[in-house]
Amino acid sequence: MSTSRASRSPSSARTLRIIIGLVVVAVALALVSIAVGAYTLTLPDLLATLFGGGTSSDRFIVVKLRLPRVVLGVLVAVAFGLAGALFQSLLRNALASPDIIGISGGASVAAVLSLLVFGATGLAVSMSALVGALAVAFTIYLLSWRSGMNGMRFVLIGVGIAFMAQAVLGYLITRGDVRDAQQALVWMVGGLGGASWGDILIMAVSLAVLLPAVAVLASKLRMLQLGDDLAAGLGVSVQRSRLALIVVAVALVAIATALVGPIAFVAFVSAPIARRLIGGGGLALVPSALVAIVLVLGADFIAQHLLTTGTQVPTGIVTGIVGAPYLLWLISTTNREGRAS
């Protein structure tokens, strides 16, 4: 017993140090994102404004313009990071991310379809994205079911649907008006440019419901990682627990995508980066959410201030630049391991 405690202690201490480090980086990125822009605030002025002081112009810039973007970025990053970690752990596949298996793509197709074909705007577009993500997840689950759900079959069917979604998106863009197509681009790559306090309220309430569910289901997920037979022997209802985890993960990514679009690759890379930072193959749910926050805030700052002069680009373009090489590296290393075996 004492040996076991001694072996866990360094790992727990390392995890705590990583979590504290990620929180510090995330807070620093948030402060810089709020302070820097066409009108830059000093740190004392920024802190005074955040705590209720400051001039009227400072309060307008911070509270009305920049703070909603940062707060919404943090909340959707938590949703994307947790959704990716849940899918990858549940299906035991590094490719099992909502980006890769078509759930985000389904949301994009539904949003762009409502925008370009039916002329929908505002909340109707967001609701369409939510319905699209849920419909794709339900379709993948049904198609992968053969006396139980198989993780590899779920991923392969999802990858096929993701390709179909990209083809449909391309067709819709070519059929739409140029101005509408530019607006639809946000729903293809994701961005925080339209953040509002109303969006923040929706995302915050959603997380208040879904995060406790993640906490409750995390213990079942740890047992499912031991294998279906062993988990069943420990009293876990395998298929019921797996369905509940998929529903929660889909809800996280669907609501986030409905508000800001599919910010590319955040769900895909956050959990693997978190696991490499803390070491070991655990769930790493909290570190995954924090890594996602750092990625989104860092990418959004680059998209606003560093890529172009005078024109901002969607945040998802920057995360795509980071995530695409990681996907290529993952596929190439998987192929080498497969040949070696």
Solvent accessible surface area in square Angstrom, and as a share of the most:
residue,aa,sasa,rsa
1,M,164,0.73
2,S,85,0.55
3,T,107,0.62
4,S,46,0.30
5,R,148,0.54
6,A,65,0.50
7,S,76,0.49
8,R,136,0.50
9,S,65,0.42
10,P,85,0.54
11,S,61,0.39
12,S,69,0.45
13,A,42,0.33
14,R,100,0.36
15,T,34,0.20
16,L,106,0.53
17,R,152,0.56
18,I,37,0.19
19,I,40,0.20
20,I,94,0.48
21,G,34,0.32
22,L,20,0.10
23,V,63,0.36
24,V,93,0.53
25,V,68,0.39
26,A,10,0.08
27,V,79,0.45
28,A,51,0.39
29,L,42,0.21
30,A,18,0.14
31,L,47,0.23
32,V,63,0.36
33,S,8,0.05
34,I,5,0.03
35,A,11,0.09
36,V,51,0.29
37,G,21,0.21
38,A,122,0.95
39,Y,104,0.39
40,T,86,0.50
41,L,9,0.04
42,T,81,0.47
43,L,101,0.50
44,P,96,0.60
45,D,66,0.34
46,L,1,0.00
47,L,69,0.34
48,A,47,0.37
49,T,5,0.03
50,L,62,0.31
51,F,176,0.73
52,G,61,0.59
53,G,31,0.29
54,G,36,0.34
55,T,80,0.47
56,S,81,0.52
57,S,57,0.37
58,D,10,0.05
59,R,100,0.36
60,F,112,0.47
61,I,23,0.12
62,V,0,0.00
63,V,58,0.33
64,K,131,0.55
65,L,101,0.50
66,R,36,0.13
67,L,36,0.18
68,P,3,0.02
69,R,31,0.11
70,V,10,0.06
71,V,42,0.24
72,L,1,0.01
73,G,0,0.00
74,V,41,0.23
75,L,32,0.16
76,V,0,0.00
77,A,0,0.00
78,V,21,0.12
79,A,0,0.00
80,F,4,0.02
81,G,0,0.00
82,L,11,0.05
83,A,0,0.00
84,G,0,0.00
85,A,0,0.00
86,L,2,0.01
87,F,1,0.00
88,Q,8,0.04
89,S,5,0.03
90,L,9,0.04
91,L,11,0.05
92,R,134,0.49
93,N,26,0.13
94,A,43,0.34
95,L,52,0.26
96,A,0,0.00
97,S,0,0.00
98,P,0,0.00
99,D,35,0.18
100,I,26,0.13
101,I,0,0.00
102,G,0,0.00
103,I,0,0.00
104,S,8,0.05
105,G,10,0.09
106,G,5,0.05
107,A,0,0.00
108,S,2,0.01
109,V,27,0.15
110,A,19,0.15
111,A,0,0.00
112,V,0,0.00
113,L,67,0.33
114,S,11,0.07
115,L,12,0.06
116,L,31,0.15
117,V,84,0.49
118,F,150,0.63
119,G,54,0.52
120,A,20,0.15
121,T,97,0.56
122,G,58,0.56
123,L,119,0.59
124,A,51,0.39
125,V,5,0.03
126,S,17,0.11
127,M,92,0.41
128,S,27,0.18
129,A,0,0.00
130,L,38,0.19
131,V,91,0.52
132,G,8,0.08
133,A,1,0.01
134,L,83,0.41
135,A,53,0.41
136,V,23,0.13
137,A,6,0.04
138,F,129,0.54
139,T,57,0.33
140,I,0,0.00
141,Y,27,0.10
142,L,100,0.50
143,L,90,0.45
144,S,0,0.00
145,W,97,0.34
146,R,155,0.56
147,S,120,0.77
148,G,8,0.08
149,M,10,0.04
150,N,68,0.35
151,G,19,0.18
152,M,107,0.48
153,R,77,0.28
154,F,0,0.00
155,V,3,0.02
156,L,112,0.56
157,I,40,0.20
158,G,0,0.00
159,V,38,0.22
160,G,34,0.33
161,I,25,0.13
162,A,18,0.14
163,F,141,0.59
164,M,128,0.57
165,A,7,0.06
166,Q,105,0.47
167,A,68,0.53
168,V,62,0.35
169,L,3,0.01
170,G,33,0.32
171,Y,134,0.51
172,L,13,0.07
173,I,47,0.24
174,T,106,0.62
175,R,178,0.65
176,G,24,0.23
177,D,68,0.35
178,V,125,0.72
179,R,189,0.69
180,D,56,0.29
181,A,19,0.15
182,Q,134,0.59
183,Q,95,0.42
184,A,0,0.00
185,L,72,0.36
186,V,58,0.33
187,W,29,0.10
188,M,59,0.26
189,V,32,0.19
190,G,0,0.00
191,G,9,0.09
192,L,2,0.01
193,G,62,0.59
194,G,67,0.65
195,A,24,0.19
196,S,49,0.31
197,W,110,0.39
198,G,43,0.42
199,D,31,0.16
200,I,14,0.07
201,L,116,0.58
202,I,75,0.38
203,M,0,0.00
204,A,39,0.31
205,V,83,0.48
206,S,16,0.10
207,L,10,0.05
208,A,69,0.54
209,V,101,0.58
210,L,22,0.11
211,L,67,0.33
212,P,74,0.47
213,A,32,0.25
214,V,8,0.05
215,A,73,0.56
216,V,103,0.59
217,L,19,0.10
218,A,7,0.05
219,S,56,0.36
220,K,72,0.31
221,L,1,0.00
222,R,130,0.47
223,M,55,0.25
224,L,3,0.02
225,Q,63,0.28
226,L,103,0.51
227,G,16,0.16
228,D,52,0.27
229,D,130,0.67
230,L,95,0.47
231,A,0,0.00
232,A,55,0.42
233,G,68,0.65
234,L,97,0.48
235,G,68,0.65
236,V,9,0.05
237,S,56,0.36
238,V,19,0.11
239,Q,62,0.28
240,R,184,0.67
241,S,6,0.04
242,R,14,0.05
243,L,76,0.38
244,A,36,0.28
245,L,1,0.01
246,I,6,0.03
247,V,87,0.50
248,V,13,0.08
249,A,1,0.01
250,V,5,0.03
251,A,19,0.15
252,L,0,0.00
253,V,1,0.01
254,A,0,0.00
255,I,31,0.16
256,A,0,0.00
257,T,0,0.00
258,A,6,0.05
259,L,26,0.13
260,V,6,0.03
261,G,0,0.00
262,P,13,0.08
263,I,2,0.01
264,A,27,0.21
265,F,33,0.14
266,V,1,0.00
267,A,1,0.01
268,F,0,0.00
269,V,5,0.03
270,S,0,0.00
271,A,0,0.00
272,P,17,0.11
273,I,59,0.30
274,A,0,0.00
275,R,45,0.17
276,R,166,0.61
277,L,62,0.31
278,I,18,0.09
279,G,38,0.37
280,G,64,0.62
281,G,61,0.59
282,G,37,0.36
283,L,7,0.04
284,A,15,0.11
285,L,22,0.11
286,V,86,0.50
287,P,6,0.04
288,S,0,0.00
289,A,10,0.08
290,L,23,0.11
291,V,6,0.04
292,A,0,0.00
293,I,14,0.07
294,V,32,0.18
295,L,37,0.19
296,V,0,0.00
297,L,3,0.02
298,G,16,0.16
299,A,8,0.06
300,D,6,0.03
301,F,35,0.15
302,I,60,0.31
303,A,0,0.00
304,Q,33,0.14
305,H,59,0.26
306,L,117,0.58
307,L,79,0.40
308,T,59,0.34
309,T,137,0.80
310,G,91,0.87
311,T,87,0.51
312,Q,101,0.45
313,V,29,0.17
314,P,27,0.17
315,T,0,0.00
316,G,2,0.02
317,I,62,0.32
318,V,8,0.04
319,T,7,0.04
320,G,15,0.14
321,I,106,0.54
322,V,78,0.45
323,G,0,0.00
324,A,41,0.32
325,P,75,0.47
326,Y,42,0.16
327,L,36,0.18
328,L,123,0.61
329,W,108,0.38
330,L,22,0.11
331,I,74,0.38
332,S,44,0.28
333,T,20,0.12
334,T,75,0.44
335,N,79,0.41
336,R,132,0.48
337,E,117,0.53
338,G,48,0.46
339,R,181,0.66
340,A,92,0.72
341,S,126,0.82
